[in-house]
Structures are given as C-alpha cells and as structure tokens.
Amino acid sequence: VAMETVSLEHQIQSVQRHIAFLKKEQMELLHDLHLEILRLQKHCSELSHDLEMKELEARQQDVLDRELEEKCRVMEAQLQEKEKDNLELRKELQHKETLVAALRSSLRSKERRFLEELKRRSHRVTILDTELQKQTEAAAYL
C-alpha cells in the first residue's frame, strides 16, 4: 500500500507538473494572442485611417474635377463667343476691304480725269500763252 501511495503521489505530482506546464503554455498562448489582437487592431485602425484619407482626397479631387469641368464649360462658351465675334469682325473687315478697293478704284479714276483735265488746261494755257505772245509781238510791232 505504501508503494502504491508513493506511486500515486508521483503520478499526482507528474499530473500537477503537466497541468502547470499546460497552464503556462496556455498563458503564453493567450498573451501572444492578445498581442496579435492588439497588432491587428492597430493595423485595422491604420487601414481605416488610410481609407478615410483616400476617401477625403477622392472627394476633394471630385470637387476639383467638377470645378475644372465648370471652368472648361465657361471657357468653351467664351471661346465660342470669341469665335462668333471674330467671324463678324472678319465679315466686317472683308466688307471694309471691299469698300477700300472701291474707293481706290474711284480715286484712280478721278485722278486720271484730273490729270487729263490738267493736260487739257495746260495745253490750253500753252495755246493762249502763244497767242498772247503773238499779240504782244504784234502790238509791239505796231
């Protein structure tokens, strides 16, 4: 009986050592799991923050895109208005160039008539001057 008691005590001590070992292993495992949970929570927080920042940037980019699109529409409308104005100015310029060409032609025609009239008068003056000279000579002779 004493031997069985000693054997049971050894078995009890062995089981207690195994229980203590398992408790220690379980505590280390729980500790490691808690650390892993904390690490994952931190990583999750960082990812959430990154996602929020990206969403904010995306919203800001959307606002900028809409503003740029509106500016483009305004600029395109202004460009169309300027092109319309340019077309009207070109038509007006073409009309004025036509008028200038007509005025030049008219001026050349008037200049030709004036020069012809000037030649006739110059010729008439020469004839009258010659007649005057003859009459002067005739008067002086008499």
C-alpha positions in Angstrom: 0.0 0.0 0.0 2.8 2.4 0.8 4.3 1.7 -2.6 1.1 2.4 -4.3 0.7 5.6 -2.3 4.2 6.7 -3.4 3.4 5.7 -7.0 0.1 7.7 -6.8 1.9 10.7 -5.3 4.4 10.5 -8.1 1.6 10.3 -10.6 -0.2 13.2 -8.9 3.0 15.3 -8.9 3.5 14.4 -12.6 -0.1 15.4 -13.5 0.3 18.6 -11.4 3.6 19.4 -13.4 1.8 18.7 -16.6 -1.1 20.9 -15.6 1.3 23.6 -14.5 3.1 23.3 -17.8 -0.2 23.4 -19.8 -1.3 26.4 -17.8 2.0 28.1 -18.5 1.7 27.3 -22.2 -1.9 28.4 -22.3 -1.0 31.7 -20.6 1.8 32.3 -23.1 -0.6 31.4 -25.9 -3.2 33.8 -24.6 -0.5 36.5 -24.1 0.6 36.0 -27.8 -3.0 36.0 -28.9 -3.7 39.3 -27.1 -0.5 40.8 -28.6 -1.7 39.6 -32.1 -5.1 41.0 -31.5 -3.6 44.4 -30.5 -1.3 44.3 -33.6 -4.3 43.5 -35.8 -6.4 46.3 -34.2 -3.6 48.8 -34.7 -3.2 47.7 -38.3 -7.0 47.9 -38.8 -7.0 51.4 -37.4 -4.2 52.4 -39.7 -6.0 50.9 -42.7 -9.2 52.7 -41.7 -7.4 56.0 -41.3 -5.7 55.4 -44.7 -9.1 54.6 -46.3 -10.7 57.8 -44.7 -7.8 59.9 -46.1 -8.2 58.4 -49.5 -11.9 58.9 -49.5 -11.4 62.5 -48.4 -8.8 63.0 -51.2 -11.2 61.4 -53.6 -14.0 63.8 -52.6 -11.6 66.7 -52.8 -10.5 65.5 -56.3 -14.1 65.2 -57.3 -14.8 68.8 -56.2 -11.7 69.9 -58.1 -12.7 67.9 -61.2 -16.2 69.5 -61.1 -14.7 73.0 -60.7 -12.4 72.4 -63.6 -15.2 71.0 -65.7 -17.3 74.1 -65.0 -14.3 76.3 -65.8 -13.8 74.4 -69.0 -17.5 74.9 -69.9 -17.3 78.6 -69.2 -14.0 78.9 -71.2 -15.6 76.9 -74.1 -18.6 79.2 -74.1 -16.3 82.2 -74.1 -14.3 80.7 -76.9 -17.4 80.1 -79.0 -18.5 83.7 -78.3 -15.0 85.0 -79.3 -15.1 82.8 -82.5 -18.5 84.3 -83.3 -17.2 87.8 -82.7 -14.1 87.0 -84.9 -16.3 85.8 -87.7 -18.4 89.0 -87.5 -15.2 91.1 -87.4 -13.8 89.2 -90.4 -17.0 89.8 -92.4 -16.8 93.5 -91.4 -13.2 93.6 -92.4 -13.9 92.0 -95.7 -16.7 94.5 -96.3 -14.4 97.4 -95.4 -11.7 95.9 -97.7 -14.2 95.9 -100.5 -15.1 99.5 -99.8 -11.4 100.5 -99.7 -10.9 98.7 -103.0 -13.9 100.6 -104.5 -12.6 103.9 -103.1 -9.1 103.3 -104.5 -10.6 102.5 -107.9 -12.8 105.6 -107.7 -9.8 107.7 -106.6 -7.6 106.4 -109.5 -10.4 107.1 -111.9 -10.8 110.7 -110.5 -7.0 111.1 -110.6 -6.9 110.1 -114.3 -9.7 112.5 -115.1 -8.0 115.2 -113.1 -4.7 114.6 -114.9 -6.5 114.6 -118.3 -8.2 117.9 -117.4 -4.8 119.2 -116.2 -3.2 118.3 -119.5 -6.1 119.9 -121.5 -5.8 123.1 -119.4 -2.1 123.1 -119.6 -2.4 122.7 -123.4 -5.0 125.5 -123.5 -2.7 127.7 -121.3 0.2 127.0 -123.7 -2.0 127.9 -126.7 -3.3 131.0 -125.0 0.3 131.9 -124.0 1.4 131.5 -127.6 -1.5 133.7 -128.8 -0.7 136.3 -126.2 2.9 136.3 -127.2 1.9 136.8 -130.9 -0.5 139.6 -129.9 2.2 141.1 -127.7 4.7 141.0 -130.6 2.0 142.3 -133.0 1.2 145.1 -130.6 4.9 145.9 -130.1 5.4 145.8 -133.9 2.6 148.3 -134.4 
